Amino acid sequence: MKSLFFKSLSGRSAAIAFTSFTVLLTALGVFTYEGSKKTVAVTLNGEEIIVKTHAATVRELLDELDVAAHSKDYLQPKANHKVTDNLNVIWKQARQVTIVKDNEKKTIWTTAGSVAELLNEQKIEMNERDWITPIPEAAIKHKMRIGIKKAFRLQLIDGGKKKKVWSTSTTVADFLTKQGIELAEMDRVEPSLTETIKKGDVVNVIRVEKVTDVVEEPLDFAVITKKDHRLSKGIEKTITPGKPGLISKQYEVVLENGKEVSRNLIRQHVIREKKDQVLAVGTRDTTQQVSRGVTTGTEYYVTATAYTAYCNGCSGRTATGFNLRANPNAKVIAVDPRVIPLGTKVYVEGYGYAVAADTGGAIKGYKIDLFMPSKSEAYHWGRKKVKIKILQ
């Protein structure tokens, strides 16, 4: 019985010893396995972690960390680099970004953290007048769209006033909005609001307005002539004096930049009626009286022209033999002797005292020709109707 007890105890001790030895070997193996791992510092998108690994290469290390590296990503050192103790690994995930700069679009991959870093990476310079969205401080996101408009100079004319301005607008309408310019209903813009603007363009805002202008204008009277056989031919006598009227006219005036461009009459009314002049015109023929001579004090209305001593075909001497060239300041008139006999002294309205001492082929009836010392004075006189009075 005692023998059996000792045999049983001996078998149990052997089992415990074997188990302990196995545990010891396992613990020793685990300790040896863990102790053989390399310590690596890994920075993933800016977040640093410390890992222990048996990975042979950086690629295996990332696989262990469940990081799917893309060829566009930033990885330092390279994927096939051998992992060593205390190695530093940096990985930045690349993101796809679309940049639209002044309507030119391109898509890139970048590991930049912010819009500002991306601009620096792409060597895109910006100034305070340029436009960008989102803001430079914004974080880069996958498939982000970045809009950039570079400012350019152009000329703005508003109501005739010119100035140089900077703009990032695409259309005239957007440009005017950003400039704080409001348009009235009738204002006009050149080019049109939908037109695209570019560097060096001129945007002209024409301020248009309609105003009402009321003016008073004289209303000319008419001259009514009546034949009077009691008066000699060429004699006119006012029966009823004329008097101008007054009319009020209302105009619609269109102004562009303060200057009148059109004027349309919209209504008018007479303030004071005009009074026509009535004129008696003599018709009595005095030819028969001429032969007996004209009567002193008789007045005529005649058509008066002017000539000089040096006119074409002129000899410088009158029909009575008077030398005009030797007497350039003489007051001489050419007449039709049937109406005014030669030698008659007369007074001509606007010319003065003169002598009827010459004739002319074109001087017929109630016409006279006044002698002038120079061509300029003769041209200045021209042709006019004057009153002539017979002195003797």
Contacts in CASP RR format, 6 or more apart in sequence:
PFRMAT RR
TARGET T0000
AUTHOR 0000-0000-0000
METHOD contacts of the structure
MODEL  1
MKSLFFKSLSGRSAAIAFTSFTVLLTALGVFTYEGSKKTVAVTLNGEEII
VKTHAATVRELLDELDVAAHSKDYLQPKANHKVTDNLNVIWKQARQVTIV
KDNEKKTIWTTAGSVAELLNEQKIEMNERDWITPIPEAAIKHKMRIGIKK
AFRLQLIDGGKKKKVWSTSTTVADFLTKQGIELAEMDRVEPSLTETIKKG
DVVNVIRVEKVTDVVEEPLDFAVITKKDHRLSKGIEKTITPGKPGLISKQ
YEVVLENGKEVSRNLIRQHVIREKKDQVLAVGTRDTTQQVSRGVTTGTEY
YVTATAYTAYCNGCSGRTATGFNLRANPNAKVIAVDPRVIPLGTKVYVEG
YGYAVAADTGGAIKGYKIDLFMPSKSEAYHWGRKKVKIKILQ
34 52 0 8 1.000
36 54 0 8 1.000
37 52 0 8 1.000
37 53 0 8 1.000
37 54 0 8 1.000
38 52 0 8 1.000
38 53 0 8 1.000
38 54 0 8 1.000
38 83 0 8 1.000
38 84 0 8 1.000
38 85 0 8 1.000
38 86 0 8 1.000
38 87 0 8 1.000
39 50 0 8 1.000
39 51 0 8 1.000
39 52 0 8 1.000
39 85 0 8 1.000
39 86 0 8 1.000
40 50 0 8 1.000
40 51 0 8 1.000
40 52 0 8 1.000
40 53 0 8 1.000
40 61 0 8 1.000
40 83 0 8 1.000
40 85 0 8 1.000
40 86 0 8 1.000
40 87 0 8 1.000
40 88 0 8 1.000
40 89 0 8 1.000
41 48 0 8 1.000
41 49 0 8 1.000
41 50 0 8 1.000
41 86 0 8 1.000
41 87 0 8 1.000
41 88 0 8 1.000
41 89 0 8 1.000
42 48 0 8 1.000
42 49 0 8 1.000
42 50 0 8 1.000
42 51 0 8 1.000
42 61 0 8 1.000
42 65 0 8 1.000
42 89 0 8 1.000
42 91 0 8 1.000
43 49 0 8 1.000
43 88 0 8 1.000
43 89 0 8 1.000
43 90 0 8 1.000
43 91 0 8 1.000
44 65 0 8 1.000
44 67 0 8 1.000
44 91 0 8 1.000
45 91 0 8 1.000
45 92 0 8 1.000
45 93 0 8 1.000
46 92 0 8 1.000
51 61 0 8 1.000
51 64 0 8 1.000
51 65 0 8 1.000
53 60 0 8 1.000
53 61 0 8 1.000
53 64 0 8 1.000
53 83 0 8 1.000
55 61 0 8 1.000
55 63 0 8 1.000
55 64 0 8 1.000
55 83 0 8 1.000
56 82 0 8 1.000
56 83 0 8 1.000
57 79 0 8 1.000
57 80 0 8 1.000
57 81 0 8 1.000
57 82 0 8 1.000
57 83 0 8 1.000
58 75 0 8 1.000
58 77 0 8 1.000
58 78 0 8 1.000
58 79 0 8 1.000
58 80 0 8 1.000
58 81 0 8 1.000
58 83 0 8 1.000
58 89 0 8 1.000
59 69 0 8 1.000
59 79 0 8 1.000
59 80 0 8 1.000
60 83 0 8 1.000
61 83 0 8 1.000
61 89 0 8 1.000
62 69 0 8 1.000
62 79 0 8 1.000
62 89 0 8 1.000
62 91 0 8 1.000
67 91 0 8 1.000
69 75 0 8 1.000
69 79 0 8 1.000
69 91 0 8 1.000
70 93 0 8 1.000
70 94 0 8 1.000
72 94 0 8 1.000
72 109 0 8 1.000
73 91 0 8 1.000
73 92 0 8 1.000
73 93 0 8 1.000
73 94 0 8 1.000
73 111 0 8 1.000
74 90 0 8 1.000
74 91 0 8 1.000
74 92 0 8 1.000
74 94 0 8 1.000
74 111 0 8 1.000
75 89 0 8 1.000
75 90 0 8 1.000
75 91 0 8 1.000
75 92 0 8 1.000
76 89 0 8 1.000
76 90 0 8 1.000
76 91 0 8 1.000
77 87 0 8 1.000
77 89 0 8 1.000
92 111 0 8 1.000
93 111 0 8 1.000
94 109 0 8 1.000
94 110 0 8 1.000
94 111 0 8 1.000
95 109 0 8 1.000
95 110 0 8 1.000
95 111 0 8 1.000
95 140 0 8 1.000
95 141 0 8 1.000
95 142 0 8 1.000
95 143 0 8 1.000
95 144 0 8 1.000
96 107 0 8 1.000
96 108 0 8 1.000
96 109 0 8 1.000
96 142 0 8 1.000
96 143 0 8 1.000
97 107 0 8 1.000
97 108 0 8 1.000
97 109 0 8 1.000
97 110 0 8 1.000
97 118 0 8 1.000
97 140 0 8 1.000
97 143 0 8 1.000
97 144 0 8 1.000
97 145 0 8 1.000
97 146 0 8 1.000
98 105 0 8 1.000
98 106 0 8 1.000
98 107 0 8 1.000
98 143 0 8 1.000
98 144 0 8 1.000
98 145 0 8 1.000
98 146 0 8 1.000
99 105 0 8 1.000
99 106 0 8 1.000
99 107 0 8 1.000
99 108 0 8 1.000
99 118 0 8 1.000
99 122 0 8 1.000
99 124 0 8 1.000
99 146 0 8 1.000
99 147 0 8 1.000
99 148 0 8 1.000
100 145 0 8 1.000
100 146 0 8 1.000
100 147 0 8 1.000
100 148 0 8 1.000
101 124 0 8 1.000
101 147 0 8 1.000
101 148 0 8 1.000
101 149 0 8 1.000
101 150 0 8 1.000
102 148 0 8 1.000
102 149 0 8 1.000
102 150 0 8 1.000
103 170 0 8 1.000
108 122 0 8 1.000
110 118 0 8 1.000
110 121 0 8 1.000
110 140 0 8 1.000
112 118 0 8 1.000
112 120 0 8 1.000
112 121 0 8 1.000
112 140 0 8 1.000
113 139 0 8 1.000
113 140 0 8 1.000
114 136 0 8 1.000
114 137 0 8 1.000
114 138 0 8 1.000
114 139 0 8 1.000
114 140 0 8 1.000
115 132 0 8 1.000
115 134 0 8 1.000
115 135 0 8 1.000
115 136 0 8 1.000
115 137 0 8 1.000
115 138 0 8 1.000
115 140 0 8 1.000
115 146 0 8 1.000
116 136 0 8 1.000
116 137 0 8 1.000
117 140 0 8 1.000
118 140 0 8 1.000
118 146 0 8 1.000
119 125 0 8 1.000
119 126 0 8 1.000
119 136 0 8 1.000
124 148 0 8 1.000
126 132 0 8 1.000
126 136 0 8 1.000
126 148 0 8 1.000
127 151 0 8 1.000
129 151 0 8 1.000
129 166 0 8 1.000
129 168 0 8 1.000
130 148 0 8 1.000
130 149 0 8 1.000
130 150 0 8 1.000
130 151 0 8 1.000
130 168 0 8 1.000
131 147 0 8 1.000
131 148 0 8 1.000
131 149 0 8 1.000
131 151 0 8 1.000
131 168 0 8 1.000
132 146 0 8 1.000
132 147 0 8 1.000
132 148 0 8 1.000
132 149 0 8 1.000
133 146 0 8 1.000
133 147 0 8 1.000
134 144 0 8 1.000
134 146 0 8 1.000
149 168 0 8 1.000
149 170 0 8 1.000
150 168 0 8 1.000
151 166 0 8 1.000
151 167 0 8 1.000
151 168 0 8 1.000
152 166 0 8 1.000
152 167 0 8 1.000
152 168 0 8 1.000
152 198 0 8 1.000
152 199 0 8 1.000
152 200 0 8 1.000
153 164 0 8 1.000
153 165 0 8 1.000
153 166 0 8 1.000
153 167 0 8 1.000
153 199 0 8 1.000
153 200 0 8 1.000
154 164 0 8 1.000
154 165 0 8 1.000
154 167 0 8 1.000
154 197 0 8 1.000
154 198 0 8 1.000
154 199 0 8 1.000
154 200 0 8 1.000
154 201 0 8 1.000
154 202 0 8 1.000
154 203 0 8 1.000
155 162 0 8 1.000
155 163 0 8 1.000
155 164 0 8 1.000
155 165 0 8 1.000
155 200 0 8 1.000
155 201 0 8 1.000
155 202 0 8 1.000
155 203 0 8 1.000
156 162 0 8 1.000
156 163 0 8 1.000
156 164 0 8 1.000
156 165 0 8 1.000
156 179 0 8 1.000
156 202 0 8 1.000
156 203 0 8 1.000
156 205 0 8 1.000
157 202 0 8 1.000
157 203 0 8 1.000
157 204 0 8 1.000
157 205 0 8 1.000
158 181 0 8 1.000
158 205 0 8 1.000
158 207 0 8 1.000
159 205 0 8 1.000
159 206 0 8 1.000
159 207 0 8 1.000
159 257 0 8 1.000
160 257 0 8 1.000
165 179 0 8 1.000
167 175 0 8 1.000
167 178 0 8 1.000
167 179 0 8 1.000
167 197 0 8 1.000
169 175 0 8 1.000
169 178 0 8 1.000
169 197 0 8 1.000
170 196 0 8 1.000
170 197 0 8 1.000
171 193 0 8 1.000
171 194 0 8 1.000
171 195 0 8 1.000
171 196 0 8 1.000
171 197 0 8 1.000
172 189 0 8 1.000
172 191 0 8 1.000
172 192 0 8 1.000
172 193 0 8 1.000
172 194 0 8 1.000
172 195 0 8 1.000
172 197 0 8 1.000
172 203 0 8 1.000
173 193 0 8 1.000
173 194 0 8 1.000
175 197 0 8 1.000
175 203 0 8 1.000
176 183 0 8 1.000
176 189 0 8 1.000
176 193 0 8 1.000
176 203 0 8 1.000
176 205 0 8 1.000
181 205 0 8 1.000
183 189 0 8 1.000
183 205 0 8 1.000
184 207 0 8 1.000
184 208 0 8 1.000
184 209 0 8 1.000
186 208 0 8 1.000
186 209 0 8 1.000
186 210 0 8 1.000
187 205 0 8 1.000
187 206 0 8 1.000
187 207 0 8 1.000
187 208 0 8 1.000
188 205 0 8 1.000
188 206 0 8 1.000
188 208 0 8 1.000
188 256 0 8 1.000
189 203 0 8 1.000
189 204 0 8 1.000
189 205 0 8 1.000
189 206 0 8 1.000
190 203 0 8 1.000
190 204 0 8 1.000
190 206 0 8 1.000
191 197 0 8 1.000
191 201 0 8 1.000
191 203 0 8 1.000
197 203 0 8 1.000
206 256 0 8 1.000
206 257 0 8 1.000
207 256 0 8 1.000
207 257 0 8 1.000
207 258 0 8 1.000
208 254 0 8 1.000
208 255 0 8 1.000
208 256 0 8 1.000
209 254 0 8 1.000
209 255 0 8 1.000
209 258 0 8 1.000
210 252 0 8 1.000
210 253 0 8 1.000
210 254 0 8 1.000
210 255 0 8 1.000
211 252 0 8 1.000
211 253 0 8 1.000
211 255 0 8 1.000
212 250 0 8 1.000
212 251 0 8 1.000
212 252 0 8 1.000
212 253 0 8 1.000
212 266 0 8 1.000
213 250 0 8 1.000
213 251 0 8 1.000
213 253 0 8 1.000
213 263 0 8 1.000
214 248 0 8 1.000
214 249 0 8 1.000
214 250 0 8 1.000
214 251 0 8 1.000
215 248 0 8 1.000
215 249 0 8 1.000
215 251 0 8 1.000
216 246 0 8 1.000
216 247 0 8 1.000
216 248 0 8 1.000
216 249 0 8 1.000
216 271 0 8 1.000
217 246 0 8 1.000
217 247 0 8 1.000
217 249 0 8 1.000
218 244 0 8 1.000
218 245 0 8 1.000
218 246 0 8 1.000
218 247 0 8 1.000
219 244 0 8 1.000
219 245 0 8 1.000
219 246 0 8 1.000
219 247 0 8 1.000
219 270 0 8 1.000
219 272 0 8 1.000
219 273 0 8 1.000
219 274 0 8 1.000
220 244 0 8 1.000
220 274 0 8 1.000
221 242 0 8 1.000
221 243 0 8 1.000
221 244 0 8 1.000
221 245 0 8 1.000
221 274 0 8 1.000
221 275 0 8 1.000
221 276 0 8 1.000
221 277 0 8 1.000
222 274 0 8 1.000
222 276 0 8 1.000
222 277 0 8 1.000
223 276 0 8 1.000
223 277 0 8 1.000
223 279 0 8 1.000
224 276 0 8 1.000
224 277 0 8 1.000
224 278 0 8 1.000
224 279 0 8 1.000
225 279 0 8 1.000
225 280 0 8 1.000
225 281 0 8 1.000
226 239 0 8 1.000
226 278 0 8 1.000
226 279 0 8 1.000
226 280 0 8 1.000
226 281 0 8 1.000
227 280 0 8 1.000
227 281 0 8 1.000
227 282 0 8 1.000
227 283 0 8 1.000
228 237 0 8 1.000
228 280 0 8 1.000
228 281 0 8 1.000
228 282 0 8 1.000
228 283 0 8 1.000
229 282 0 8 1.000
229 283 0 8 1.000
229 284 0 8 1.000
230 282 0 8 1.000
230 284 0 8 1.000
231 237 0 8 1.000
231 280 0 8 1.000
231 281 0 8 1.000
231 282 0 8 1.000
231 283 0 8 1.000
231 284 0 8 1.000
232 282 0 8 1.000
232 284 0 8 1.000
232 286 0 8 1.000
232 298 0 8 1.000
232 300 0 8 1.000
233 282 0 8 1.000
233 283 0 8 1.000
233 284 0 8 1.000
233 285 0 8 1.000
233 286 0 8 1.000
233 366 0 8 1.000
234 281 0 8 1.000
234 282 0 8 1.000
234 300 0 8 1.000
234 301 0 8 1.000
234 302 0 8 1.000
234 366 0 8 1.000
235 281 0 8 1.000
235 282 0 8 1.000
235 299 0 8 1.000
235 300 0 8 1.000
235 301 0 8 1.000
236 279 0 8 1.000
236 280 0 8 1.000
236 281 0 8 1.000
236 282 0 8 1.000
236 301 0 8 1.000
237 279 0 8 1.000
237 280 0 8 1.000
237 282 0 8 1.000
238 277 0 8 1.000
238 278 0 8 1.000
238 279 0 8 1.000
238 280 0 8 1.000
239 278 0 8 1.000
239 279 0 8 1.000
239 280 0 8 1.000
240 275 0 8 1.000
240 276 0 8 1.000
240 277 0 8 1.000
240 278 0 8 1.000
241 275 0 8 1.000
241 277 0 8 1.000
242 274 0 8 1.000
242 275 0 8 1.000
242 276 0 8 1.000
242 277 0 8 1.000
243 274 0 8 1.000
243 275 0 8 1.000
244 274 0 8 1.000
245 270 0 8 1.000
245 271 0 8 1.000
245 272 0 8 1.000
245 273 0 8 1.000
245 274 0 8 1.000
245 275 0 8 1.000
246 270 0 8 1.000
246 271 0 8 1.000
246 272 0 8 1.000
247 268 0 8 1.000
247 269 0 8 1.000
247 270 0 8 1.000
247 271 0 8 1.000
248 268 0 8 1.000
248 269 0 8 1.000
248 270 0 8 1.000
248 271 0 8 1.000
249 265 0 8 1.000
249 267 0 8 1.000
249 268 0 8 1.000
250 265 0 8 1.000
250 266 0 8 1.000
250 267 0 8 1.000
250 268 0 8 1.000
251 263 0 8 1.000
251 264 0 8 1.000
251 265 0 8 1.000
251 266 0 8 1.000
252 263 0 8 1.000
252 264 0 8 1.000
252 266 0 8 1.000
253 260 0 8 1.000
253 262 0 8 1.000
253 263 0 8 1.000
254 260 0 8 1.000
254 261 0 8 1.000
254 262 0 8 1.000
254 263 0 8 1.000
255 261 0 8 1.000
286 339 0 8 1.000
287 338 0 8 1.000
287 339 0 8 1.000
289 295 0 8 1.000
290 338 0 8 1.000
290 339 0 8 1.000
290 341 0 8 1.000
293 341 0 8 1.000
294 339 0 8 1.000
294 340 0 8 1.000
294 341 0 8 1.000
294 344 0 8 1.000
294 390 0 8 1.000
295 390 0 8 1.000
296 390 0 8 1.000
296 391 0 8 1.000
296 392 0 8 1.000
297 389 0 8 1.000
297 390 0 8 1.000
297 391 0 8 1.000
298 389 0 8 1.000
298 390 0 8 1.000
299 387 0 8 1.000
299 388 0 8 1.000
299 389 0 8 1.000
299 390 0 8 1.000
300 339 0 8 1.000
300 366 0 8 1.000
300 387 0 8 1.000
300 388 0 8 1.000
300 389 0 8 1.000
300 390 0 8 1.000
301 366 0 8 1.000
301 385 0 8 1.000
301 386 0 8 1.000
301 387 0 8 1.000
301 388 0 8 1.000
302 366 0 8 1.000
302 367 0 8 1.000
302 368 0 8 1.000
302 385 0 8 1.000
302 386 0 8 1.000
302 387 0 8 1.000
302 388 0 8 1.000
303 366 0 8 1.000
303 367 0 8 1.000
303 368 0 8 1.000
303 383 0 8 1.000
303 384 0 8 1.000
303 385 0 8 1.000
304 348 0 8 1.000
304 351 0 8 1.000
304 367 0 8 1.000
304 368 0 8 1.000
304 369 0 8 1.000
304 370 0 8 1.000
304 381 0 8 1.000
304 383 0 8 1.000
304 384 0 8 1.000
304 385 0 8 1.000
304 386 0 8 1.000
304 388 0 8 1.000
305 367 0 8 1.000
305 368 0 8 1.000
305 369 0 8 1.000
305 370 0 8 1.000
305 381 0 8 1.000
305 382 0 8 1.000
305 383 0 8 1.000
306 369 0 8 1.000
306 370 0 8 1.000
306 371 0 8 1.000
306 372 0 8 1.000
306 377 0 8 1.000
306 378 0 8 1.000
306 379 0 8 1.000
306 381 0 8 1.000
306 382 0 8 1.000
307 314 0 8 1.000
307 334 0 8 1.000
307 369 0 8 1.000
307 370 0 8 1.000
307 371 0 8 1.000
307 372 0 8 1.000
307 378 0 8 1.000
308 314 0 8 1.000
308 371 0 8 1.000
308 372 0 8 1.000
308 373 0 8 1.000
308 374 0 8 1.000
308 375 0 8 1.000
308 378 0 8 1.000
309 316 0 8 1.000
309 324 0 8 1.000
309 325 0 8 1.000
309 328 0 8 1.000
309 371 0 8 1.000
310 316 0 8 1.000
310 325 0 8 1.000
310 375 0 8 1.000
316 323 0 8 1.000
316 324 0 8 1.000
316 325 0 8 1.000
317 323 0 8 1.000
317 324 0 8 1.000
318 324 0 8 1.000
318 332 0 8 1.000
318 334 0 8 1.000
318 357 0 8 1.000
318 358 0 8 1.000
319 334 0 8 1.000
319 342 0 8 1.000
319 357 0 8 1.000
319 358 0 8 1.000
319 359 0 8 1.000
319 360 0 8 1.000
320 342 0 8 1.000
320 343 0 8 1.000
320 357 0 8 1.000
320 358 0 8 1.000
321 357 0 8 1.000
322 330 0 8 1.000
322 332 0 8 1.000
322 357 0 8 1.000
322 358 0 8 1.000
324 330 0 8 1.000
324 332 0 8 1.000
324 371 0 8 1.000
328 373 0 8 1.000
329 373 0 8 1.000
330 371 0 8 1.000
331 351 0 8 1.000
331 352 0 8 1.000
331 353 0 8 1.000
331 354 0 8 1.000
331 355 0 8 1.000
331 371 0 8 1.000
332 354 0 8 1.000
332 355 0 8 1.000
332 357 0 8 1.000
332 358 0 8 1.000
332 371 0 8 1.000
333 346 0 8 1.000
333 348 0 8 1.000
333 351 0 8 1.000
333 354 0 8 1.000
333 355 0 8 1.000
333 356 0 8 1.000
333 357 0 8 1.000
333 358 0 8 1.000
333 368 0 8 1.000
333 369 0 8 1.000
333 370 0 8 1.000
333 371 0 8 1.000
334 356 0 8 1.000
334 358 0 8 1.000
334 359 0 8 1.000
334 360 0 8 1.000
334 363 0 8 1.000
334 368 0 8 1.000
334 369 0 8 1.000
334 371 0 8 1.000
335 342 0 8 1.000
335 344 0 8 1.000
335 356 0 8 1.000
335 358 0 8 1.000
335 359 0 8 1.000
335 363 0 8 1.000
335 368 0 8 1.000
336 359 0 8 1.000
336 363 0 8 1.000
336 364 0 8 1.000
336 365 0 8 1.000
336 366 0 8 1.000
336 367 0 8 1.000
337 356 0 8 1.000
337 359 0 8 1.000
338 365 0 8 1.000
339 365 0 8 1.000
339 366 0 8 1.000
340 346 0 8 1.000
340 356 0 8 1.000
340 368 0 8 1.000
340 388 0 8 1.000
340 390 0 8 1.000
341 356 0 8 1.000
342 356 0 8 1.000
342 357 0 8 1.000
342 359 0 8 1.000
343 355 0 8 1.000
343 356 0 8 1.000
343 357 0 8 1.000
344 355 0 8 1.000
344 356 0 8 1.000
344 390 0 8 1.000
344 391 0 8 1.000
344 392 0 8 1.000
345 353 0 8 1.000
345 354 0 8 1.000
345 355 0 8 1.000
345 356 0 8 1.000
345 390 0 8 1.000
345 391 0 8 1.000
345 392 0 8 1.000
346 353 0 8 1.000
346 354 0 8 1.000
346 355 0 8 1.000
346 356 0 8 1.000
346 388 0 8 1.000
346 389 0 8 1.000
346 390 0 8 1.000
346 391 0 8 1.000
347 353 0 8 1.000
347 354 0 8 1.000
347 388 0 8 1.000
347 389 0 8 1.000
347 391 0 8 1.000
348 354 0 8 1.000
348 368 0 8 1.000
348 370 0 8 1.000
348 386 0 8 1.000
348 388 0 8 1.000
349 386 0 8 1.000
349 387 0 8 1.000
349 388 0 8 1.000
350 386 0 8 1.000
351 370 0 8 1.000
351 386 0 8 1.000
353 391 0 8 1.000
354 370 0 8 1.000
358 369 0 8 1.000
358 371 0 8 1.000
360 369 0 8 1.000
362 369 0 8 1.000
363 369 0 8 1.000
368 388 0 8 1.000
370 381 0 8 1.000
372 378 0 8 1.000
372 381 0 8 1.000
END
